[in-house]
Amino acid sequence: MNRLKTAATYLLLGAIALVMLFPLLWLLSTALKSSTENVFSFPPQLIPQAPTLSNFITVWQQHPFGRYLFNSTLVAVLTVGFNLLFCALAAYPLARLDFRGRDAIFATIVSTIMIPFQIVMIPLYVLTVQLGLRNTYLGIIFPSLASAFGIFLLRQAFQGVPKELEEAGRIDGCSELGIWWHIMVPAVRPALITLAIFVFIGAWSDFLWPLIVIDRPEFYTLPLGVATLAGQFSLDWRLIAAGSIISILPVMILFVFLQRYIIPSDSSSGVKG
């Protein structure tokens, strides 16, 4: 009976996984189809008759996807770096230091999560233009230098670190900045990696803000580059699918390599020597 229940559970989970993966499989199938195959054939043909990589080669040769890939990588890496630094610096005093107005400041920061980006989009654009950041990499990452979600996540993580570690650091003569860097930051590494993954995915897939602040093709990120395929190739879905696969592949690789770090860890193991 237990084996039957286990088999049924795995069968159900497999079916759910297949449903979730079907759009990705269909995208890959479309990207691998040759020009002689009908993308919208009925019944749908998931496995291409003659799989080919020509669509990927065409997209890469006829469009500057190497430049788009570089732009997206640079923007995503810088966004992650600034987020981890600023959010960790903001979260530490909100979690571990006692000062007047701390809870009110934290409540105000968290409340900004409920404000849609579309409301602040125009003021952000005006400020970006006034600062001379239009058509620059810094202009793309400007609204994402820090996030309320990141501050909230790291504050909760910092609060879970035993106070004995902090007190031991003070006894050893560490300053507040030294405690933050040598003790607190290593202790919340899983939360930092989790935040890095979320920020990277958000920066990598962001379409609206780069579309607003960038109008020079040499600064296009991959989402903007994929969008240009529709006009350049007159809605050739094979090439659009190939470009989409190129754009999501780095995110999938990043998640595969970092997912093992997104686990609770013993805070005492995070002390840097």
TIDO-540220 format. One line per 3 residues: number of its first residue (from 1); their letters; for each residue x, y, z of C-alpha. Coordinates in nm, 4 decimals, m for minus. Layout:
residues N
NUM> A> X,Y,Z; ... .
END
This chain:
residues 273
1> MNR> 0.0000,0.0000,0.0000; 0.2838,0.2378,0.0884; 0.4590,0.1593,m0.2405 .
4> LKT> 0.1405,0.2331,m0.4317; 0.1004,0.5654,m0.2517; 0.4638,0.6544,m0.3216 .
7> AAT> 0.4269,0.5641,m0.6885; 0.1100,0.7723,m0.7159; 0.2845,1.0670,m0.5506 .
10> YLL> 0.5793,1.0499,m0.7903; 0.3430,1.0124,m1.0857; 0.1498,1.3216,m0.9792 .
13> LGA> 0.4672,1.5228,m0.9237; 0.6001,1.4086,m1.2610; 0.2796,1.5203,m1.4326 .
16> IAL> 0.2960,1.8614,m1.2632; 0.6634,1.8973,m1.3600; 0.5805,1.8098,m1.7210 .
19> VML> 0.3064,2.0732,m1.7329; 0.5435,2.3334,m1.5885; 0.8241,2.2421,m1.8295 .
22> FPL> 0.6063,2.2128,m2.1403; 0.6400,2.5826,m2.2454; 1.0190,2.5555,m2.2223 .
25> LWL> 1.0196,2.2287,m2.4169; 0.7955,2.3811,m2.6823; 1.0273,2.6819,m2.7093 .
28> LST> 1.3289,2.4541,m2.7529; 1.1428,2.2431,m3.0066; 1.0522,2.5523,m3.2104 .
31> ALK> 1.4120,2.6759,m3.2010; 1.5389,2.3424,m3.3352; 1.2910,2.3133,m3.6242 .
34> SST> 1.4052,2.3682,m3.9803; 1.2448,2.6148,m4.2199; 1.0557,2.3330,m4.3913 .
37> ENV> 0.8625,2.2402,m4.0756; 0.5381,2.4099,m3.9770; 0.5620,2.5576,m3.6282 .
40> FSF> 0.1807,2.5652,m3.5917; 0.1059,2.2201,m3.7306; m0.1891,2.0267,m3.5874 .
43> PPQ> m0.1575,1.8041,m3.4014; 0.1439,1.9824,m3.2460; 0.4790,1.8180,m3.3177 .
46> LIP> 0.7033,1.8476,m3.0134; 0.9986,1.6544,m3.1561; 1.1431,1.8178,m3.4732 .
49> QAP> 1.1696,1.5937,m3.7779; 1.5189,1.7211,m3.8610; 1.6660,1.9084,m3.5609 .
52> TLS> 1.9051,2.1851,m3.6600; 2.1110,2.4577,m3.4905; 2.0869,2.6863,m3.7929 .
55> NFI> 1.8363,2.9135,m3.6181; 2.0829,2.9823,m3.3371; 2.3620,3.0459,m3.5890 .
58> TVW> 2.1425,3.2823,m3.7927; 2.0389,3.4813,m3.4871; 2.3973,3.5072,m3.3626 .
61> QQH> 2.5407,3.6089,m3.7015; 2.2703,3.8490,m3.8184; 2.2110,4.0173,m3.4853 .
64> PFG> 2.4672,4.1467,m3.2286; 2.3627,3.8969,m2.9623; 2.7176,3.8869,m2.8313 .
67> RYL> 2.6865,4.2562,m2.7455; 2.3414,4.2033,m2.5950; 2.4779,3.9175,m2.3846 .
70> FNS> 2.7641,4.1342,m2.2613; 2.5275,4.4194,m2.1748; 2.2879,4.1940,m1.9845 .
73> TLV> 2.5718,4.0250,m1.7976; 2.7298,4.3558,m1.6979; 2.3985,4.5068,m1.5888 .
76> AVL> 2.2933,4.1969,m1.3930; 2.6306,4.1544,m1.2175; 2.6513,4.5225,m1.1196 .
79> TVG> 2.2902,4.5195,m0.9993; 2.3559,4.2130,m0.7839; 2.6752,4.3625,m0.6420 .
82> FNL> 2.5173,4.6964,m0.5499; 2.2087,4.5244,m0.4055; 2.4071,4.2918,m0.1817 .
85> LFC> 2.6261,4.5774,m0.0568; 2.3595,4.8399,0.0056; 2.0922,4.6021,0.1354 .
88> ALA> 2.3361,4.4363,0.3765; 2.4592,4.7737,0.5008; 2.1017,4.8942,0.5530 .
91> AYP> 1.9724,4.5710,0.7072; 2.2447,4.5318,0.9699; 2.1630,4.8400,1.1822 .
94> LAR> 1.7899,4.7741,1.1412; 1.8420,4.4246,1.2827; 2.1181,4.4575,1.5426 .
97> LDF> 2.1496,4.8205,1.6536; 1.9110,4.9958,1.8892; 1.8290,5.3546,1.7937 .
100> RGR> 1.5262,5.5799,1.7992; 1.2895,5.5373,1.5072; 1.4366,5.2066,1.3931 .
103> DAI> 1.1032,5.0256,1.3655; 0.9385,5.3213,1.1931; 1.2183,5.3370,0.9365 .
106> FAT> 1.1908,4.9635,0.8706; 0.8109,4.9835,0.8383; 0.8464,5.2690,0.5899 .
109> IVS> 1.0977,5.0755,0.3814; 0.8834,4.7619,0.3750; 0.5710,4.9597,0.2839 .
112> TIM> 0.7361,5.0708,m0.0402; 0.7075,4.7115,m0.1658; 0.3365,4.7784,m0.2219 .
115> IPF> 0.4063,5.0706,m0.4584; 0.3898,4.9550,m0.8240; 0.6902,5.0440,m1.0384 .
118> QIV> 0.4625,5.2178,m1.2888; 0.3826,5.4864,m1.0300; 0.7465,5.5853,m0.9741 .
121> MIP> 0.8559,5.5189,m1.3321; 0.8108,5.8753,m1.4607; 0.9844,6.0468,m1.1647 .
124> LYV> 1.2682,5.7962,m1.1942; 1.3024,5.8689,m1.5642; 1.3077,6.2449,m1.5059 .
127> LTV> 1.5727,6.2024,m1.2358; 1.7765,5.9710,m1.4598; 1.7722,6.2254,m1.7426 .
130> QLG> 1.8650,6.5107,m1.5068; 2.1617,6.3098,m1.3791; 2.2770,6.2488,m1.7364 .
133> LRN> 2.2384,5.8714,m1.7063; 2.0205,5.8108,m2.0110; 2.1767,5.5617,m2.2549 .
136> TYL> 2.4285,5.4444,m1.9944; 2.4751,5.1224,m1.8003; 2.4379,5.3100,m1.4722 .
139> GII> 2.1074,5.4472,m1.5955; 1.9782,5.0921,m1.6462; 2.0723,4.9778,m1.2958 .
142> FPS> 1.9873,5.3082,m1.1226; 1.6370,5.2060,m0.9973; 1.7715,4.8709,m0.8726 .
145> LAS> 2.0709,4.9807,m0.6654; 1.8853,4.8583,m0.3547; 1.5480,4.7006,m0.2861 .
148> AFG> 1.3049,4.6965,0.0033; 1.2679,4.3207,m0.0361; 1.6445,4.2744,m0.0055 .
151> IFL> 1.6609,4.4866,0.3090; 1.3707,4.2916,0.4584; 1.5218,3.9533,0.3699 .
154> LRQ> 1.8667,4.0341,0.5093; 1.7258,4.2001,0.8216; 1.5383,3.8822,0.9041 .
157> AFQ> 1.8559,3.6810,0.8395; 2.0696,3.9078,1.0584; 1.8193,3.8749,1.3419 .
160> GVP> 1.8717,3.4987,1.3378; 2.2458,3.5211,1.4047; 2.3305,3.4381,1.7707 .
163> KEL> 2.4247,3.7439,1.9741; 2.7178,3.5520,2.1239; 2.9028,3.5813,1.7922 .
166> EEA> 2.8542,3.9563,1.7897; 2.9655,3.9895,2.1517; 3.2730,3.7760,2.0877 .
169> GRI> 3.3683,4.0078,1.8041; 3.3413,4.3133,2.0265; 3.5542,4.1456,2.2934 .
172> DGC> 3.8186,4.0840,2.0257; 3.8159,4.4542,1.9426; 3.6129,4.4493,1.6207 .
175> SEL> 3.4403,4.7690,1.5150; 3.0770,4.7636,1.4042; 3.1906,4.7528,1.0425 .
178> GIW> 3.4310,4.4691,1.1263; 3.1546,4.2724,1.2970; 2.9312,4.3289,0.9968 .
181> WHI> 3.1961,4.2118,0.7480; 3.3749,3.9328,0.9368; 3.0854,3.7834,1.1338 .
184> MVP> 2.7400,3.8873,1.0164; 2.7858,3.8747,0.6398; 2.9356,3.5209,0.6338 .
187> AVR> 2.6686,3.4049,0.8777; 2.3848,3.4975,0.6398; 2.5468,3.3622,0.3222 .
190> PAL> 2.2410,3.1534,0.2204; 2.0197,3.4640,0.2398; 2.2741,3.6626,0.0380 .
193> ITL> 2.2845,3.3960,m0.2317; 1.9051,3.3772,m0.2383; 1.8848,3.7538,m0.2803 .
196> AIF> 2.1554,3.7436,m0.5485; 1.9565,3.4903,m0.7508; 1.6333,3.6908,m0.7281 .
199> VFI> 1.8076,4.0162,m0.8177; 1.9997,3.8560,m1.1052; 1.6836,3.7079,m1.2565 .
202> GAW> 1.4988,4.0372,m1.2185; 1.7797,4.2415,m1.3742; 1.8392,3.9879,m1.6523 .
205> SDF> 1.4759,3.9714,m1.7592; 1.3848,4.3381,m1.7088; 1.2336,4.4809,m2.0242 .
208> LWP> 1.0313,4.7904,m1.9354; 1.2954,5.0117,m1.7730; 1.5732,4.9462,m2.0316 .
211> LIV> 1.3163,5.0120,m2.3042; 1.2418,5.3522,m2.1478; 1.5933,5.4665,m2.0682 .
214> IDR> 1.7834,5.3180,m2.3669; 1.7379,5.4011,m2.7341; 2.0866,5.3208,m2.8643 .
217> PEF> 2.1246,4.9605,m2.9888; 2.4771,4.9255,m2.8479; 2.3279,4.9407,m2.4967 .
220> YTL> 2.0423,4.6958,m2.5613; 2.0073,4.4090,m2.3164; 1.8926,4.0630,m2.4221 .
223> PLG> 1.5167,4.1240,m2.3659; 1.5348,4.4282,m2.5943; 1.7455,4.2317,m2.8421 .
226> VAT> 1.4923,3.9491,m2.8555; 1.2132,4.2041,m2.9067; 1.3913,4.3425,m3.2140 .
229> LAG> 1.3856,3.9957,m3.3733; 1.0135,4.0271,m3.4368; 1.0637,4.3200,m3.6742 .
232> QFS> 1.3958,4.2143,m3.8239; 1.2844,3.8656,m3.9263; 0.9125,3.9344,m3.9860 .
235> LDW> 0.7903,3.7144,m3.7035; 0.9948,3.4057,m3.7828; 0.9095,3.2153,m3.4655 .
238> RLI> 1.2030,2.9769,m3.5048; 1.4521,3.2619,m3.4804; 1.2597,3.4316,m3.2009 .
241> AAG> 1.2558,3.1030,m3.0090; 1.6305,3.0614,m3.0651; 1.6944,3.4114,m2.9331 .
244> SII> 1.4735,3.3417,m2.6313; 1.6658,3.0226,m2.5527; 1.9931,3.2161,m2.5674 .
247> SIL> 1.8515,3.4760,m2.3278; 1.7259,3.2322,m2.0622; 2.0144,2.9839,m2.0737 .
250> PVM> 2.2490,3.1840,m1.8426; 1.9754,3.2148,m1.5785; 1.9143,2.8410,m1.5835 .
253> ILF> 2.2883,2.7692,m1.5516; 2.3178,3.0150,m1.2612; 2.0292,2.8549,m1.0751 .
256> VFL> 2.1634,2.5022,m1.1254; 2.5008,2.5975,m0.9771; 2.3677,2.8045,m0.6866 .
259> QRY> 2.0541,2.6199,m0.5793; 2.2475,2.4006,m0.3345; 2.3427,2.7112,m0.1365 .
262> IIP> 1.9808,2.8139,m0.0766; 1.9489,2.6130,0.2434; 1.9457,2.7029,0.6132 .
265> SDS> 2.2915,2.6888,0.7627; 2.4409,2.6961,1.1091; 2.5274,3.0582,1.1788 .
268> SSG> 2.8326,2.9603,1.3771; 2.9924,2.8215,1.0619; 2.9915,3.1630,0.8989 .
271> VKG> 3.2724,3.3280,1.0966; 3.5576,3.4423,0.8761; 3.9017,3.4000,1.0063 .
END
